[in-house]
């Protein structure tokens, strides 16, 4: 379980109620809770969407799509009901920030869902938690029940003539349902496999109705944006990347934890100042900047701002904000094997490039790390990964291929050191607790 940590450079917006008992509705109300929803109830839907656009809030689940723009895609008129869907299926290795929101501030998720419903004209919202978060589901369900008791949910929310209901749902432990269309399939009681796009959820989503799907952190940020104003929130971050981000800092670092830092915060500074540097005074070998699916960065590449644009220019992705620090005693080949083993296990098997590609990559890396590989295997591993990219129904294939490509291209020499039946050169020091 991630522990509460703190650092002077933090800008506490989303996390400002953490550790203050805000899971209880009375405390949440004393700390300014549900005021933003009341404010939005008195405004037109277009006003809410414009505030979100002004905030430059981009999706915190990984894709980084502008939230206000996504909401604006929902048609104003629809013959079918509209829905809001909160994606709390936080399953990306190296990421544990949504966990803290559900644990410490569940009403922020509820309030953000209400505001999203008001913005798009929906009467029903779903909050979907990953299967392994069953104990957090109890906290979330109590928060929803308390919101109903206070009249914040139901037929006439806040004493108005507006209706908004919320249903909570737990997954079954599948990484794949973190993909938005697979999540909708799961909610509809089907096997959690992705849909072919288009159509996109904003037009044809859950039960065929227009649907807004946002990550839990994105939704929990919305009430704070309404309270402080979109422009003020945008000013906290970097250009085109408004506000703050909950960064999950883990791996071989002295002070692991979840830190709320401004978008654009320097990655090198995050590791060495916020995180206290590499554990045990060892050297830094590599950094995974946005969860296990994002390409690796070398030590000379980490003097960059942590936002979607700057990390993208560096050749990786900000992803879910899961920063994994890897020290110089870690075997990258073994790290790659553990990474692909996860994606091979979690592939839904719906499309051939992902189903077969992840399996063959796992077999190849297993043989290679065991000392039975050949020089041609290195090129074959790269070839397999390259031929998965862009050829699957959902991003899981890319999520599996991109890190492997990064490992092979940037650490080819280390792969070559495993040739000729040699034992892993890092076997004496092996510590792969980072994955």
Helices and strands as residue ranges (DSSP letters): H 25-30, H 35-41, H 45-55, H 67-72, E 83-88, H 97-104, H 106-120, E 124-129, G 131-133, H 134-149, G 157-159, E 165-170, G 175-178, H 180-187, G 206-208, E 211-215, H 216-228, H 230-236, E 244-251, E 257-262, H 267-269, I 270-274, G 279-281, E 284-288, E 296-298, G 299-301, H 308-313, E 322-327, H 332-346, H 352-367, I 368-372, H 375-386, H 396-410, H 412-416
